[in-house]
C-alpha cells in the first residue's frame, strides 16, 4: 500500500470562470484524501471539475496539482487535458461498447506510461469485485456494474486525482452504498485522491474527509465534513431532503 500524507496540500485552486449569466469564483486549498463538493444545481460544481480537468479554461487564476502548475493565466500555462493525469467519472458511464470489461479496464492501464503505473490490475479487479465480469460484454451489465467498471477503468490509469461528477445519482440506495464502499477501498488501498460532486449530504458524510460547499459560483465553506454538515447555518442554505 502506498502511503500518502493526508495533511499535504494536493490541489490549489484560485480561478475565475465567466459565462454570460454565471461566474465561478473559487479559491481553496484541498489536501489529500476524499473531498466532497456539495451545492444546489447550477452552483458551479461541474464547472469547477471541468476547469480542474482541463475541459474548460478559466479566464484568470491558477490551478496546481501536487505543486505542478496545470493552469496559470499570468504565466500563460494551460496543460492539455491528456497531460494532467486526472481521471474523470461522469454521471453516465462512458465504456467502450465494442470492448468487454477487462479490455475496457486494460485500455486505461495500457495508455499509462509504465513509469507512471502504480495500480495493480489484479488488486483493482479484486477491490471492485469484477472477477466474474471480466469477460462480459459491457452491453450486458447492470447500471451498477457499468459504473464500477467505469470507475475501475479511470483508476487503472493511476491518476494523481480522480474527479467524480455525481456518478451514482441514478442508482438505488443499495447500489449507491456499494459504490461508495468501493471508493473508500480505493482510497484505503490505492491512495487515489478523489473530488466527489454530490447533491446528497448523506453521500458526503459517508464518503469524504473534507467538504467544499459552493453556491452561485462562490465558496461558502470548506473543512472537515462532519463539522461542515452539522452547521445549521450551512444546511439552511439548501433544501436537501435526504
C-alpha positions in Angstrom: 0.0 0.0 0.0 1.3 3.5 -0.9 1.5 5.9 2.0 0.4 9.5 1.3 0.5 12.4 3.7 -3.2 13.4 4.1 -2.2 16.8 5.6 -0.2 17.8 2.5 -1.9 20.1 0.1 -3.0 18.2 -3.0 -4.8 20.8 -5.1 -4.5 24.6 -5.0 -7.3 26.5 -6.8 -7.9 30.2 -7.3 -9.9 30.7 -10.5 -12.4 32.9 -12.2 -14.6 31.3 -14.9 -17.2 33.5 -16.6 -20.3 32.7 -18.6 -23.0 35.1 -19.9 -25.2 34.6 -16.9 -22.9 33.0 -14.3 -19.4 33.3 -12.8 -17.4 30.8 -10.9 -15.1 32.5 -8.5 -13.4 29.9 -6.2 -10.3 29.8 -4.1 -9.5 26.8 -2.0 -6.5 24.5 -1.0 -7.6 20.9 -0.9 -5.5 18.2 1.0 -5.0 14.5 0.1 -7.9 12.2 0.7 -11.6 12.2 -0.4 -13.2 15.6 -0.6 -16.9 16.1 -1.4 -18.3 19.1 -3.2 -21.9 20.0 -2.5 -24.3 22.7 -3.5 -27.5 23.4 -5.3 -28.0 22.7 -9.0 -26.3 25.4 -11.1 -23.9 26.4 -8.3 -20.8 25.7 -10.3 -19.8 22.2 -9.1 -19.4 20.7 -12.6 -17.7 23.8 -13.9 -15.1 23.5 -11.1 -14.4 19.9 -12.1 -14.2 20.8 -15.8 -11.7 23.6 -15.0 -9.5 21.2 -12.9 -9.6 18.5 -15.6 -8.8 20.9 -18.5 -12.2 20.5 -20.3 -12.8 24.2 -19.6 -10.3 27.1 -19.2 -10.8 29.8 -16.6 -10.4 33.4 -17.6 -8.0 34.1 -14.7 -6.2 32.4 -11.8 -4.2 29.3 -11.3 -4.6 25.5 -10.6 -1.8 23.3 -9.3 -1.8 19.6 -8.5 0.9 18.2 -6.3 2.8 21.5 -6.8 2.7 21.1 -10.6 1.0 24.1 -12.3 -1.8 22.9 -14.5 -3.2 26.4 -15.3 -1.9 29.9 -14.8 -3.3 32.9 -16.6 -0.4 35.1 -15.5 2.2 32.6 -16.7 0.2 31.6 -19.8 0.2 27.9 -18.8 -2.7 25.6 -19.7 -1.6 22.0 -19.5 -3.6 19.8 -22.1 -6.3 17.6 -20.7 -4.5 14.4 -21.6 -1.3 15.6 -19.8 -2.9 16.4 -16.4 -3.0 12.8 -15.1 -6.5 13.3 -13.9 -9.3 10.7 -14.1 -12.9 11.8 -14.6 -16.0 9.7 -14.0 -19.3 11.2 -15.2 -22.9 10.6 -14.2 -23.4 8.2 -17.2 -20.7 5.5 -17.7 -18.6 6.1 -20.9 -17.5 2.5 -21.5 -16.4 1.3 -25.0 -19.3 -0.9 -26.2 -17.1 -2.9 -28.6 -14.8 -4.0 -25.7 -15.5 -6.4 -22.8 -14.9 -5.5 -19.2 -11.2 -6.4 -18.9 -10.5 -4.7 -22.3 -12.1 -1.5 -21.0 -10.0 -1.6 -17.8 -6.8 -2.5 -19.7 -7.3 0.3 -22.1 -6.8 2.9 -19.4 -3.9 0.9 -17.9 -2.1 0.4 -21.2 -2.4 4.1 -22.1 -0.4 4.9 -19.0 3.4 5.1 -19.3 5.0 2.2 -17.4 6.9 4.7 -15.2 3.6 6.1 -14.0 1.8 2.8 -13.5 1.2 2.3 -9.7 -2.0 0.3 -9.8 -2.0 -3.5 -9.8 -4.8 -4.6 -12.1 -5.5 -7.8 -10.2 -5.8 -5.9 -7.0 -8.1 -3.3 -8.7 -10.4 -6.0 -10.1 -10.5 -7.7 -6.6 -11.4 -4.4 -4.9 -14.3 -3.7 -7.2 -15.3 -7.4 -7.2 -15.2 -7.7 -11.0 -13.6 -11.2 -11.2 -16.8 -12.7 -12.5 -17.4 -9.9 -15.0 -14.0 -9.5 -16.8 -15.1 -11.4 -20.0 -18.6 -10.0 -20.1 -19.7 -7.5 -22.8 -20.4 -4.1 -21.3 -23.7 -4.2 -23.1 -24.9 -6.9 -20.8 -24.0 -5.2 -17.5 -26.4 -3.6 -15.0 -26.2 0.1 -14.2 -24.2 -0.5 -11.0 -21.8 -2.9 -12.8 -21.2 -0.4 -15.5 -20.4 2.3 -13.0 -18.0 0.0 -11.1 -16.2 -0.8 -14.4 -16.1 2.8 -15.4 -14.5 3.8 -12.1 -12.1 0.9 -12.2 -11.0 2.0 -15.7 -10.3 5.5 -14.6 -8.3 4.3 -11.6 -6.4 1.9 -13.8 -4.7 5.0 -15.4 -3.0 5.6 -12.0 -4.3 9.2 -11.9 -2.9 11.7 -9.5 -6.6 12.8 -8.8 -10.0 11.2 -9.6 -12.9 13.6 -10.3 -16.4 12.2 -9.9 -19.5 14.2 -11.0 -22.5 12.6 -9.3 -21.6 9.1 -10.7 -24.2 7.3 -8.7 -27.1 9.7 -8.8 -29.3 7.4 -10.9 -28.6 4.2 -8.8 -30.8 2.9 -6.0 -29.8 3.3 -2.3 -28.3 -0.3 -2.1 -26.2 0.2 -5.2 -25.1 3.6 -4.1 -23.8 2.2 -0.8 -21.9 -0.5 -2.7 -20.2 2.1 -4.9 -19.3 4.4 -2.0 -17.8 1.4 -0.2 -15.7 0.6 -3.2 -14.5 4.2 -3.4 -13.4 4.1 0.2 -11.5 0.9 -0.5 -9.8 2.6 -3.5 -8.5 5.3 -1.3 -7.5 2.9 1.5 -5.7 0.5 -0.7 -4.7 2.5 -3.8 -4.4 6.0 -2.3 -6.1 7.7 -5.2 -7.4 11.1 -4.1 -11.0 11.9 -5.0 -13.1 15.0 -5.6 -16.7 13.9 -5.4 -19.6 16.0 -6.5 -22.9 15.2 -5.0 -26.3 16.7 -4.1 -26.7 14.3 -1.2 -25.5 15.2 2.3 -25.6 11.5 3.3 -23.2 10.6 0.5 -20.7 13.3 1.6 -21.0 12.2 5.2 -20.4 8.6 4.4 -17.5 9.1 2.0 -15.4 12.2 2.5 -12.9 13.6 5.0 -13.3 17.2 3.7 -16.3 19.0 2.3 -16.4 22.1 0.0 -19.8 23.9 -0.2 -20.4 26.2 -3.1 -23.4 28.2 -4.2 -23.9 30.7 -7.0 -20.3 30.2 -8.1 -18.7 31.0 -4.7 -17.2 29.0 -1.9 -19.4 29.2 1.2 -17.4 26.8 3.4 -14.6 24.3 3.4 -13.4 22.0 6.2 -14.0 18.7 8.0 -17.1 17.1 6.5 -18.8 16.4 9.8 -18.2 19.9 11.1 -19.4 21.5 7.8 -22.5 19.3 7.5 -23.6 19.7 11.2 -23.6 23.5 10.8 -27.2 24.6 10.7 -26.3 27.9 9.0 -24.8 25.9 6.1 -27.7 23.4 6.0 -30.3 26.1 6.0 -29.0 27.3 2.6 -30.1 24.2 0.9 -33.3 22.3 0.5 -31.9 18.8 0.9 -34.3 16.0 1.7 -32.0 13.0 2.2 
